[in-house]
């Protein structure tokens, strides 16, 4: 049988570049076609086999990614009803946000088909007794449950640790790691760094250094660690970011004899979402979910297009869920495992992000570790510098959000549609450290528009 492409002569990188240079009619190749990312990665106009780095295989399975539904638990019966309804409509996993341990966890989980789905908990507290109840249910029902406890993430976001009767949050986690065996306990909130404005190298390094603190402080980690990650609209970079994060985690975890792959629970970022021309948010979240799938997410919780200004509602949830159902069942994104493998561009980006992320990780560890730098304000300051750079690009019009700072609909009014306050909330309180604040790019511009309505 005749081999494909035998009739074509190979073309070298040099020949391609010469042809491009000719077509530029004297314009400078590097100035015209090579652009520099916020991570200081130079992106070329084309890539070929010579750009492939040393191959590190990744065992990602796009065929197994799960559609996750976020549910805030306030009214138990309504939460159960909503959970069952979303499962019937295509959701494959659930993430419950629970504010305190007064919630009747047995009642919440009793009617759910736990044998068939994955359940994540976002607990805004830490309690040995509460987690033990979940562990007992997981054992009885043969359920896959992730408790997603992240005291360091709590400190970074809130400025204070969880309140606990034990000596500290790490002692609580250590007790739980020894006294539970059916649930996964630890998660890393890497979404905070992205939503606060960190560049991708920082996101990777801070997330890994964050995880490394648990390896150093918790004696027994024998279940997968969940990484809660946010992705933006830099499509190929976000694919590479997730791959680089998994690659480096596996590298670091082996040093602690932890041989379980990380579990990526991914959501679209809030940072580029907008109040005005809000339907564009659906376009943004669609490409972000695509990046998540191709980058190797284990589960994806989409962000409803109206999440900034509307309370949870059936329509917003349905649209967000259907975006993922279309990607899975009609666009066939779940048909090929490791879909990014062998892509010259993505492999090269993965390598560069991993290399830069590892260098920053090593620098953090050499200077006292993540917690020390968090307490010293270094992490917040570095993120703020990156956020300010991005904000300046947005304010000057070089970073574009369609419908917000370009092609604006002047007739668009939002003042009477706000069910939620869509901007940073000031909450004066005494904190151990200055928390890392999530901030959207368009907040200042939107506040000015609202005042003029």
C-alpha positions as CSV (number, residue, x, y, z in Angstrom):
1,X,0.0,0.0,0.0
2,X,1.3,3.4,-0.9
3,X,2.3,5.5,2.1
4,X,0.6,8.9,2.6
5,X,2.7,11.9,1.6
6,X,5.3,9.9,-0.3
7,X,4.7,12.1,-3.3
8,X,5.7,15.2,-1.3
9,X,9.3,16.2,-0.6
10,X,10.1,17.2,3.0
11,X,10.4,20.9,3.7
12,X,12.9,22.1,6.3
13,X,12.2,24.7,9.0
14,X,14.7,27.0,7.2
15,X,12.7,26.7,3.9
16,X,9.5,27.5,5.6
17,X,11.0,30.6,7.3
18,X,12.5,31.8,4.1
19,X,9.2,31.5,2.3
20,X,7.5,33.5,5.1
21,X,10.2,36.1,5.1
22,X,9.7,36.5,1.3
23,X,5.9,37.0,1.7
24,X,6.5,39.7,4.4
25,X,7.9,42.0,1.7
26,X,10.8,43.2,3.9
27,X,8.9,43.4,7.2
28,X,10.8,42.0,10.2
29,X,9.9,38.4,10.9
30,X,10.3,38.6,14.7
31,X,8.6,41.9,15.1
32,X,5.7,41.0,12.8
33,X,4.9,37.4,13.5
34,X,6.5,36.4,16.9
35,X,4.6,37.6,20.0
36,X,5.6,37.4,23.6
37,X,3.2,36.0,26.2
38,X,2.8,37.3,29.8
39,X,4.9,34.3,30.8
40,X,7.8,35.5,28.6
41,X,7.2,32.7,26.1
42,X,7.9,33.7,22.5
43,X,5.2,32.2,20.2
44,X,6.3,31.5,16.6
45,X,4.0,31.5,13.5
46,X,4.7,27.8,12.9
47,X,6.0,24.7,14.6
48,X,7.4,21.5,13.3
49,X,9.1,18.3,14.6
50,X,12.2,20.1,15.6
51,X,10.2,21.9,18.2
52,X,9.1,18.7,20.0
53,X,10.7,18.5,23.4
54,X,11.7,15.3,25.2
55,X,8.5,13.3,25.3
56,X,6.9,12.8,28.7
57,X,3.7,10.7,28.2
58,X,0.6,11.8,30.1
59,X,-2.2,9.4,30.9
60,X,-5.1,11.8,30.4
61,X,-8.4,10.4,29.4
62,X,-10.7,12.8,27.7
63,X,-13.1,9.9,27.2
64,X,-13.7,9.8,31.0
65,X,-14.2,13.5,31.8
66,X,-17.3,14.2,33.9
67,X,-19.8,17.0,33.7
68,X,-20.1,18.5,37.2
69,X,-22.9,20.6,38.7
70,X,-22.3,23.1,41.4
71,X,-25.0,23.2,44.1
72,X,-25.0,25.6,47.1
73,X,-26.7,23.8,50.0
74,X,-29.1,26.1,51.9
75,X,-32.4,24.3,51.8
76,X,-31.8,20.5,52.1
77,X,-34.9,19.4,50.2
78,X,-34.4,21.9,47.4
79,X,-30.8,20.9,47.1
80,X,-31.8,17.2,46.8
81,X,-34.4,18.0,44.2
82,X,-32.0,20.1,42.2
83,X,-29.3,17.4,42.4
84,X,-31.6,14.7,41.1
85,X,-32.9,17.0,38.4
86,X,-29.5,17.9,37.1
87,X,-28.4,14.3,37.1
88,X,-31.5,13.4,35.0
89,X,-30.5,16.2,32.6
90,X,-27.0,15.1,32.0
91,X,-24.8,16.0,35.0
92,X,-22.4,13.1,36.0
93,X,-21.0,14.5,39.2
94,X,-22.0,17.0,41.9
95,X,-20.1,19.7,43.9
96,X,-21.9,20.7,47.0
97,X,-20.9,23.9,48.8
98,X,-21.7,23.6,52.5
99,X,-21.3,26.5,54.9
100,X,-21.5,24.8,58.3
101,X,-21.8,21.4,60.0
102,X,-25.4,21.8,60.9
103,X,-26.3,20.5,57.5
104,X,-27.8,17.0,57.8
105,X,-25.4,15.2,55.5
106,X,-27.1,11.8,55.7
107,X,-30.3,13.4,54.5
108,X,-28.6,15.3,51.7
109,X,-27.0,12.1,50.2
110,X,-29.6,9.5,51.0
111,X,-31.6,9.7,47.8
112,X,-28.7,10.3,45.4
113,X,-27.3,7.4,43.3
114,X,-23.9,7.6,44.9
115,X,-22.8,4.3,43.3
116,X,-22.9,5.9,39.9
117,X,-21.7,9.4,40.4
118,X,-18.7,11.4,41.9
119,X,-19.4,13.8,44.7
120,X,-17.3,16.8,45.7
121,X,-17.7,18.9,48.7
122,X,-16.6,22.5,49.1
123,X,-16.7,22.8,52.9
124,X,-16.4,26.3,54.3
125,X,-15.3,24.8,57.6
126,X,-13.2,21.9,58.9
127,X,-14.7,19.3,61.2
128,X,-13.5,15.8,62.1
129,X,-16.9,14.5,63.0
130,X,-18.6,15.9,59.8
131,X,-16.0,14.3,57.6
132,X,-16.2,11.0,59.4
133,X,-19.9,11.0,58.7
134,X,-19.2,11.4,55.0
135,X,-16.5,8.7,55.2
136,X,-19.0,6.3,56.8
137,X,-21.6,7.0,54.0
138,X,-18.9,6.5,51.3
139,X,-18.1,3.1,52.8
140,X,-21.7,2.0,53.2
141,X,-22.7,3.2,49.7
142,X,-19.4,2.4,47.9
143,X,-19.3,6.0,46.8
144,X,-16.5,8.1,45.3
145,X,-16.4,11.3,47.4
146,X,-13.8,14.1,47.5
147,X,-14.1,16.3,50.6
148,X,-11.8,19.0,49.2
149,X,-10.3,20.3,52.4
150,X,-7.8,23.1,51.8
151,X,-6.8,25.0,54.9
152,X,-4.0,26.8,53.0
153,X,-6.4,27.9,50.4
154,X,-8.7,29.2,53.2
155,X,-5.8,31.2,54.6
156,X,-4.8,32.6,51.2
157,X,-8.4,33.6,50.3
158,X,-9.8,34.6,53.6
159,X,-6.7,35.7,55.5
160,X,-7.5,33.3,58.4
161,X,-7.3,29.6,59.0
162,X,-10.4,27.5,59.6
163,X,-11.5,27.5,63.3
164,X,-10.8,24.2,64.9
165,X,-10.5,22.7,68.4
166,X,-7.3,21.0,67.5
167,X,-3.9,22.7,67.7
168,X,-4.0,23.7,64.1
169,X,-5.6,22.8,60.7
170,X,-2.7,20.5,59.8
171,X,-3.3,18.5,63.0
172,X,-7.0,18.1,62.0
173,X,-6.0,16.9,58.6
174,X,-3.5,14.5,60.0
175,X,-6.1,13.0,62.3
176,X,-8.6,12.7,59.5
177,X,-6.0,11.0,57.2
178,X,-5.5,8.3,59.8
179,X,-9.2,7.9,60.8
180,X,-10.8,7.9,57.4
181,X,-10.2,5.5,54.5
182,X,-13.0,5.9,52.0
183,X,-12.9,9.6,51.0
184,X,-10.3,11.8,49.5
185,X,-9.5,14.7,51.8
186,X,-7.1,17.2,50.4
187,X,-7.6,19.7,47.6
188,X,-5.6,22.6,46.2
189,X,-7.5,25.8,45.2
190,X,-5.4,26.8,42.3
191,X,-8.4,28.8,40.8
192,X,-7.7,31.6,43.4
193,X,-4.4,32.5,41.8
194,X,-5.8,32.6,38.3
195,X,-8.9,34.6,39.3
196,X,-6.7,37.1,41.2
197,X,-4.5,37.7,38.1
198,X,-1.5,35.4,38.3
199,X,0.1,34.5,35.0
200,X,0.3,30.8,34.0
201,X,3.8,30.1,35.3
202,X,2.8,31.6,38.6
203,X,-0.4,29.5,38.7
204,X,1.5,26.3,38.1
205,X,4.3,27.1,40.6
206,X,2.0,28.4,43.3
207,X,-0.4,25.5,43.0
208,X,2.5,23.0,43.2
209,X,4.2,24.7,46.1
210,X,0.8,24.9,47.8
211,X,0.5,21.1,47.4
212,X,4.0,20.6,48.5
213,X,3.2,22.1,51.9
214,X,0.7,19.3,52.5
215,X,3.2,16.6,51.5
216,X,5.6,18.1,54.1
217,X,3.0,18.4,56.8
218,X,0.5,15.5,56.5
219,X,2.0,12.2,57.3
220,X,-0.4,10.0,55.3
221,X,-1.8,11.0,51.9
222,X,-3.1,7.8,50.3
223,X,-5.9,9.2,48.2
224,X,-5.8,11.4,45.1
225,X,-5.3,15.1,45.6
226,X,-7.9,17.3,43.9
227,X,-6.7,20.4,42.1
228,X,-9.4,23.0,41.5
229,X,-8.2,25.0,38.6
230,X,-9.6,27.9,36.5
231,X,-9.0,28.3,32.8
232,X,-9.2,31.4,30.6
233,X,-9.6,32.0,26.9
234,X,-5.9,31.7,25.9
235,X,-7.0,28.4,24.3
236,X,-3.7,26.6,23.5
237,X,-1.9,28.0,26.5
238,X,-4.6,26.8,28.8
239,X,-4.4,23.3,27.4
240,X,-0.7,23.3,27.9
241,X,-1.1,24.7,31.5
242,X,-3.2,21.8,32.6
243,X,-0.8,19.3,31.0
244,X,2.3,21.0,32.6
245,X,0.6,21.0,36.0
246,X,-0.1,17.3,35.8
247,X,3.4,16.6,34.5
248,X,5.1,18.5,37.3
249,X,2.8,17.1,40.0
250,X,3.7,13.6,39.1
251,X,7.4,14.5,39.2
252,X,7.1,16.1,42.6
253,X,4.7,13.5,44.1
254,X,7.1,10.6,43.3
255,X,9.6,12.2,45.7
256,X,7.1,11.5,48.5
257,X,6.3,8.0,47.2
258,X,2.8,9.3,46.2
259,X,2.0,7.4,43.1
260,X,-1.6,8.5,42.5
261,X,-2.2,10.9,39.6
262,X,-3.7,14.3,40.5
263,X,-7.4,14.8,39.9
264,X,-8.2,18.0,38.0
265,X,-11.6,19.7,38.7
266,X,-11.7,22.6,36.3
267,X,-13.9,25.6,35.9
268,X,-13.9,28.6,33.6
269,X,-12.4,31.7,35.1
270,X,-14.4,34.7,36.4
271,X,-11.6,37.1,35.6
272,X,-12.7,37.7,32.0
273,X,-16.4,37.5,32.5
274,X,-18.5,40.6,32.0
275,X,-21.7,42.2,33.2
276,X,-22.6,43.9,30.0
277,X,-23.1,42.0,26.8
278,X,-23.3,38.9,29.1
279,X,-24.2,36.5,26.3
280,X,-20.5,36.7,25.2
281,X,-19.7,34.9,28.4
282,X,-21.2,31.8,26.8
283,X,-18.6,32.0,24.0
284,X,-15.8,32.4,26.5
285,X,-16.9,29.5,28.7
286,X,-17.3,27.3,25.6
287,X,-13.6,27.7,24.5
288,X,-12.5,27.4,28.2
289,X,-14.3,24.1,28.6
290,X,-12.8,22.9,25.4
291,X,-9.3,23.7,26.8
292,X,-10.2,21.9,30.0
293,X,-11.2,18.7,28.1
294,X,-8.2,18.7,25.8
295,X,-5.9,19.6,28.7
296,X,-6.9,16.5,30.6
297,X,-9.6,17.6,33.2
298,X,-11.1,14.8,35.1
299,X,-14.3,16.9,35.8
300,X,-15.5,20.2,34.5
301,X,-18.0,22.5,36.3
302,X,-19.1,25.1,33.8
303,X,-19.8,28.7,34.9
304,X,-23.3,29.9,33.9
305,X,-23.3,33.0,31.6
306,X,-25.2,35.0,34.2
307,X,-23.3,33.8,37.4
308,X,-22.0,37.4,38.0
309,X,-25.4,39.0,38.6
310,X,-28.1,36.3,38.9
311,X,-28.7,33.9,41.8
312,X,-28.5,30.2,40.9
313,X,-31.3,29.6,38.4
314,X,-32.5,26.7,36.3
315,X,-32.0,28.4,33.0
316,X,-28.4,29.5,33.6
317,X,-27.6,26.0,34.9
318,X,-29.2,24.3,32.0
319,X,-27.3,26.4,29.4
320,X,-24.0,25.8,31.2
321,X,-24.6,22.1,31.4
322,X,-25.8,21.8,27.8
323,X,-22.6,23.5,26.6
324,X,-20.7,20.5,28.1
325,X,-23.2,18.0,26.8
326,X,-22.8,19.4,23.3
327,X,-19.0,19.2,23.5
328,X,-19.2,15.6,24.7
329,X,-22.1,14.1,22.8
330,X,-22.2,16.2,19.6
331,X,-18.7,17.5,19.1
332,X,-17.1,14.2,20.1
333,X,-14.5,15.7,22.5
334,X,-14.6,12.5,24.5
335,X,-13.6,10.2,21.7
336,X,-9.8,10.4,21.9
337,X,-7.6,10.1,24.9
338,X,-4.6,12.3,25.3
339,X,-5.9,14.5,22.3
340,X,-3.0,17.0,22.6
341,X,-0.3,14.4,22.3
342,X,2.1,15.1,19.4
343,X,0.9,18.6,18.6
344,X,4.1,20.4,18.0
345,X,2.8,23.7,19.3
346,X,1.0,22.4,22.4
347,X,3.9,20.0,23.3
348,X,6.3,22.9,23.0
349,X,4.1,25.2,25.2
350,X,3.7,22.4,27.8
351,X,7.5,22.0,28.0
352,X,8.1,25.7,28.3
353,X,5.4,26.3,31.0
354,X,6.6,23.2,32.9
355,X,10.2,24.3,32.8
356,X,9.4,27.9,33.9
357,X,7.0,26.6,36.5
358,X,9.5,24.2,38.0
359,X,12.1,27.0,38.2
360,X,9.7,29.2,40.1
361,X,8.7,26.3,42.4
362,X,12.3,25.6,43.2
363,X,12.8,29.3,44.0
364,X,9.9,29.3,46.4
365,X,11.2,26.2,48.2
366,X,14.7,27.6,48.4
367,X,13.3,30.7,50.1
368,X,11.3,29.1,52.8
369,X,8.4,27.5,51.1
370,X,4.9,28.6,50.0
371,X,3.5,29.2,53.5
372,X,6.3,31.5,54.5
373,X,6.0,33.5,51.3
374,X,2.3,33.6,51.7
375,X,2.7,34.9,55.3
376,X,5.3,37.4,54.2
377,X,3.0,38.8,51.5
378,X,5.4,37.8,48.6
379,X,2.8,35.6,46.8
380,X,0.2,38.3,47.0
381,X,2.6,41.0,45.7
382,X,3.8,38.9,42.8
383,X,0.2,38.1,41.7
384,X,-0.7,41.8,42.1
385,X,2.2,42.8,39.8
386,X,0.9,40.4,37.1
387,X,-2.7,41.5,37.6
388,X,-1.7,45.1,37.3
389,X,0.0,44.4,34.0
390,X,-3.1,42.7,32.6
391,X,-5.3,45.5,33.9
392,X,-3.2,48.1,32.2
393,X,-3.5,46.2,28.9
394,X,-7.3,46.0,29.3
395,X,-7.6,49.7,30.3
396,X,-5.5,50.7,27.3
397,X,-7.6,48.6,24.9
398,X,-4.8,46.2,24.1
399,X,-6.5,43.4,26.0
400,X,-9.9,43.1,24.5
401,X,-13.2,41.9,26.0
402,X,-15.8,42.1,23.2
403,X,-18.9,44.0,24.2
404,X,-17.1,45.6,27.1
405,X,-14.1,47.6,26.0
406,X,-14.6,47.1,22.2
407,X,-17.8,47.0,20.1
408,X,-19.8,48.2,23.1
409,X,-23.6,48.2,23.0
410,X,-24.4,51.7,24.5
411,X,-28.1,50.7,24.8
412,X,-27.3,47.8,27.1
413,X,-28.7,48.4,30.6
414,X,-28.0,46.2,33.7
415,X,-28.9,48.3,36.7
416,X,-32.3,46.7,37.3
417,X,-31.1,43.1,36.6
418,X,-28.6,42.8,39.5
419,X,-29.7,40.1,41.9
420,X,-26.1,39.7,43.1
421,X,-23.4,42.3,43.8
422,X,-20.9,41.7,40.9
423,X,-17.9,43.5,42.3
424,X,-15.3,43.1,45.1
425,X,-17.0,43.1,48.5
426,X,-15.2,44.8,51.3
427,X,-15.4,42.8,54.5
428,X,-13.5,44.6,57.3
429,X,-12.2,42.0,59.8
430,X,-9.0,41.1,61.6
431,X,-6.9,38.7,59.6
432,X,-3.5,36.9,60.0
433,X,-2.4,37.9,56.5
434,X,-3.7,40.2,53.8
435,X,-5.9,37.8,51.6
436,X,-5.4,37.3,47.9
437,X,-8.3,39.1,46.2
438,X,-10.1,37.8,43.1
439,X,-10.8,40.7,40.7
440,X,-12.4,40.8,37.2
441,X,-10.7,42.9,34.5
442,X,-13.9,44.8,33.7
443,X,-15.1,45.8,37.2
444,X,-14.0,49.5,37.2
445,X,-15.4,50.1,33.7
446,X,-18.7,48.4,34.6
447,X,-19.1,50.4,37.8
448,X,-18.7,53.6,35.8
449,X,-21.3,52.5,33.3
450,X,-23.8,51.6,36.0
451,X,-23.5,55.0,37.6
452,X,-24.4,56.6,34.2
453,X,-27.5,54.5,33.6
